[in-house]
Amino acid sequence: MQEVEYMTAVSQQSSAGTEELLATMEQYMTSNSKAQQLAAIADTLRIALAKFQY
């Protein structure tokens, strides 16, 4: 019976670890896409400013 409890505990830990990893990946993807959006905005502003300088 202890083996079953142990396997259940291991399974639950593994599942929790997977969920945590997925949440971390999701956070990374979100921050990465925000960084890309900011970079695109910065590029657009640079182009707009360059037009005013000439």
C-alpha positions, 0 to 999 in steps of 0.5 A: 500500500505504501508503494501506491501512496508513494507513486501518487505523491511522486505523480502529484509532484511531477504534475505540480512541477509541469504546471509550474514550468508551463506557467514560467514559460507562459510568463517568458513568452508574454514578457518576450512579446511585450519586449518585441512590441516595445522594440517595434514602437521604438523603431517606429519612433526612431523613423518618425524622428528621423523624418523631422530631422531632415 
